[in-house]
Every structure is written in C-alpha cells, then in structure tokens.
Amino acid sequence: MDITLVEGDITEQRVDAVVNAANSTLLGGGGVDGAIHRRGGPSVLAACRELRATTLPEGLPAGEAVATPAGDLPATWIIHTVGPVHSLREDRSATLAACHRGSLRVAAGLGARTVAFPAISTGVYGWPLEDAARIAVRTVRAVATQDASTTVGEVRFVLFGREAYQAFARALG
C-alpha cells in the first residue's frame, strides 16, 4: 500500500473513497464534514438521513465508519468516521486509530483501491497535529502489513495547510 501526501482540498480528490471526519449525527457540520456535505450535494445528506432512520438511529459512535455514495464529489464513496475529541485526562488514541482502521476496512469492503483521508480530529476536536499524524501513519502502515485481504493500494492524506502537511511528512519519515 502506497501512502502519499497532498496539500489541498479533499473534496477535489479523484479517488474511489473519500474519508469524512464526520460528527456523530452524520448530518453535516463544520470543517471537512461541512465541505464534503456542501460539495457532495443533497444526495449525501439524504443518504446520511437514511442511515439515521434505519441502522444508526443513535448516530455513529466515535471510532466507527460507514459508507454512503459520494453524490457530486469526484469520488465514488464517502466513508464517514467520527474521530474522538482530544482530552488531556483520557487517552483516546485507540479511538483515533480505530477511525483509520475502520475506514480502511469499509473501503476494502467496497473494493476501493484509492482512499483519501483528512487529518481526523485535528480541527475543532483539538487533536495535536504531530500526534494525530503519528497515529494515522502508524495505523495505516499496520493495516498495510497485517491485512493481506485489503484492496486498498493507495492511501492519500489530503491535508489542509502547510502545517498539517509538514506534520504528516515528518510522521511518514
């Protein structure tokens, strides 16, 4: 599995699946979530509402992932995952890692070959960039080496801004 970095807008990525740093309601919000919902159009919200009305009436728990069609995005699928809010009192690193692992599992289930990830939990959820980058890269590398059944050939971290790009570049080594 190749891991690449791009500084840019995740909603412009031509990939099989785009990962959305969603909130648990799945109904849109700010940051990456809002951008994906806006660019994806009303069919994305409709698909998320359907999930809430059927399989996820309580919302999507942190660390889990679910897919919808990508609407007007140049991707085929959106994989929604809810990152944890950073805490100084409680180690939630396993939940952040679960977002990446679960998203790759969902991507493989869809037969996706290319997946674009944002820097999950680093916006309003307050996760420090360096730590989030370390967890994300380590988790993706672990999936690449431990899961022979994955269809994913490229993970592309699409990072908004130079600071995020540089943090992920350092984590990638």
GICORTA-V575998 format. One record per pair of residues at least 6 apart in sequence whose C-alpha atoms are under 8 Angstrom apart, sorted by the first residue. I is the first residue (numbers start at 1). J is the second residue. D is the distance in Angstrom with one decimal. If there is no record, write none. Layout:
I/J/D, I/J/D
This chain:
1/141/8.0, 1/144/5.7, 1/152/6.7, 1/153/4.6, 1/154/5.4, 1/155/7.2, 2/153/6.1, 2/154/4.6, 2/155/6.2, 3/154/5.8, 3/155/4.9, 3/156/5.8, 3/157/7.5, 4/154/7.4, 4/155/6.3, 4/156/4.8, 4/157/6.3, 5/156/5.6, 5/157/4.9, 5/158/6.1, 5/159/7.4, 5/165/7.1, 5/168/7.5, 5/169/7.3, 6/156/7.0, 6/157/6.2, 6/158/4.8, 6/159/6.1, 6/165/7.2, 7/158/5.7, 7/159/4.8, 7/160/5.8, 7/161/6.3, 7/162/6.9, 7/165/5.9, 8/158/6.0, 8/159/5.8, 8/160/5.4, 8/161/7.1, 9/158/6.8, 9/159/7.3, 9/160/6.5, 10/18/7.3, 10/32/7.9, 10/116/7.1, 10/117/7.7, 10/118/6.9, 10/158/5.6, 10/159/7.6, 11/18/7.8, 11/35/7.1, 11/36/6.0, 11/39/6.7, 11/73/6.3, 11/74/7.5, 12/73/7.2, 12/74/6.5, 13/74/6.4, 13/75/6.9, 13/116/7.3, 14/74/5.1, 14/75/5.4, 15/74/7.2, 15/75/5.0, 15/76/7.3, 15/114/5.2, 15/115/6.0, 15/116/6.8, 16/75/5.2, 16/76/5.1, 16/77/6.2, 16/112/5.4, 16/113/6.4, 16/114/5.2, 16/115/6.1, 17/70/8.0, 17/75/5.7, 17/76/5.9, 17/77/4.6, 17/78/5.5, 17/79/6.6, 17/107/6.9, 17/112/6.5, 17/114/6.5, 17/115/4.8, 17/116/6.4, 18/75/6.6, 18/77/6.4, 18/78/4.9, 18/79/6.1, 18/115/5.7, 18/116/4.8, 18/117/6.4, 19/78/5.7, 19/79/4.6, 19/80/5.8, 19/81/7.1, 19/103/7.1, 19/115/7.2, 19/116/6.0, 19/117/5.0, 19/118/6.8, 20/32/6.6, 20/33/5.8, 20/36/7.0, 20/78/6.5, 20/79/5.9, 20/80/4.7, 20/81/6.1, 20/117/7.5, 20/118/7.3, 21/32/6.1, 21/33/5.7, 21/80/6.4, 21/81/5.6, 21/82/5.9, 21/83/6.5, 21/118/7.0, 21/120/5.6, 21/121/7.1, 22/28/7.1, 22/29/7.6, 22/32/7.7, 22/33/5.2, 22/80/5.7, 22/81/5.6, 22/82/5.1, 22/83/7.4, 23/29/7.1, 23/33/7.5, 23/60/7.8, 23/81/7.7, 23/82/5.4, 23/83/7.7, 24/59/5.1, 24/60/4.7, 24/61/6.0, 24/62/7.0, 24/82/6.0, 25/52/7.8, 25/58/7.9, 25/59/5.0, 25/60/6.7, 26/45/8.0, 26/48/5.8, 26/49/7.6, 26/52/7.8, 26/59/6.9, 26/60/7.1, 26/80/7.6, 27/45/6.1, 27/48/6.4, 27/49/7.0, 28/34/5.3, 28/37/5.9, 28/45/7.4, 31/123/7.1, 31/124/8.0, 32/118/7.5, 36/73/7.8, 37/44/6.3, 37/45/6.8, 39/72/6.4, 39/73/6.1, 40/70/6.0, 40/71/4.7, 40/72/4.4, 40/73/4.9, 41/71/6.0, 41/72/5.9, 42/71/7.7, 43/71/5.6, 44/68/7.1, 44/69/6.8, 44/70/6.4, 44/71/5.6, 47/68/6.2, 47/69/7.4, 48/68/7.2, 51/57/7.4, 52/58/7.1, 52/59/6.2, 60/81/7.6, 60/82/6.9, 61/82/6.6, 62/81/7.2, 62/82/4.5, 62/83/5.4, 62/84/5.8, 62/95/6.8, 62/99/7.6, 63/81/6.5, 63/82/5.7, 63/83/5.9, 63/84/7.1, 63/95/4.9, 63/96/6.2, 63/97/7.6, 63/98/4.9, 63/99/4.4, 63/102/7.3, 64/81/5.7, 64/82/6.5, 64/98/6.9, 64/99/5.9, 64/102/6.0, 64/103/7.7, 65/79/6.4, 65/80/5.4, 65/81/4.4, 65/82/7.2, 65/99/6.7, 65/102/5.6, 65/103/5.5, 65/106/6.9, 66/79/5.5, 66/80/5.4, 66/81/6.7, 66/103/7.6, 66/106/6.8, 67/77/6.5, 67/78/5.5, 67/79/4.3, 67/80/6.0, 67/106/7.0, 68/77/5.8, 68/78/5.4, 68/79/6.6, 68/80/7.8, 69/76/6.1, 69/77/4.6, 69/78/6.0, 70/76/5.3, 70/77/4.5, 70/78/5.1, 79/103/6.3, 79/106/7.3, 79/107/7.4, 80/103/7.7, 81/99/5.9, 81/103/6.9, 82/99/6.9, 83/95/7.1, 83/96/5.7, 83/99/6.3, 83/120/6.0, 83/121/5.2, 83/125/7.9, 84/92/6.7, 84/95/6.4, 84/96/6.1, 84/121/6.3, 84/125/7.0, 85/121/6.5, 85/125/4.5, 85/126/6.5, 85/127/7.0, 86/92/7.0, 86/121/7.5, 86/125/6.0, 86/126/5.4, 86/127/4.9, 93/135/7.3, 96/120/7.6, 96/121/7.7, 96/132/7.8, 96/135/7.4, 96/136/7.8, 97/135/6.1, 97/136/6.4, 97/139/5.9, 100/136/6.6, 100/139/6.7, 100/140/6.8, 101/139/6.6, 101/140/7.0, 101/143/6.8, 104/115/8.0, 104/143/7.9, 104/150/7.9, 104/152/7.5, 105/150/7.4, 107/113/7.9, 107/115/7.4, 107/151/7.8, 107/152/7.2, 108/149/7.9, 108/150/5.3, 108/151/5.1, 108/152/6.2, 111/151/5.8, 111/152/7.6, 112/151/6.2, 112/152/5.8, 113/151/5.6, 113/152/4.1, 113/153/5.1, 113/154/6.4, 114/152/5.8, 114/153/6.1, 114/154/4.9, 114/155/6.1, 114/156/7.5, 115/152/7.2, 115/154/6.4, 115/155/5.0, 115/156/6.1, 116/155/5.9, 116/156/4.6, 116/157/5.7, 116/158/6.3, 117/155/7.3, 117/156/6.1, 117/157/4.8, 117/158/5.9, 118/157/5.8, 118/158/5.3, 118/159/5.9, 118/160/8.0, 119/129/7.8, 119/132/7.1, 119/133/7.2, 119/157/7.3, 119/158/7.5, 119/159/6.4, 119/164/7.6, 120/132/7.3, 121/127/5.5, 121/132/7.6, 122/128/6.2, 122/129/6.0, 122/132/7.0, 129/164/6.4, 129/167/6.3, 130/167/5.3, 130/168/7.3, 130/171/7.5, 133/167/6.3, 133/168/5.0, 133/171/5.9, 134/168/7.3, 134/171/5.1, 134/172/7.9, 137/168/7.7, 137/171/6.5, 137/172/6.3, 140/155/7.9, 144/150/7.7, 159/165/5.5
